[in-house]
């Protein structure tokens, strides 16, 4: 199990989940509907992870290199387009420093393994 990956996923998804929930509630969605939407997303994600796991065991040459590159690009796009402008609006200039510190922590965890 890759500790750096698990830590990064948890740290990045927690504030995104809170922000997404607040935005959905502000848009008029009920708490119950938001809960079921997140629950469905978790189930779809788990099924996709399981399918990917099975695929890798049947086709080991598909090491996920392209999927990881695509995911990294998608993450950077999401950060630049949606998360950073809102973070700067609410958090000010310290957001940039904490962003760099987050990437540094991820790099240290990755190298430490």
Beta strands, then each sheet from edge to edge (+ up, - down):
end
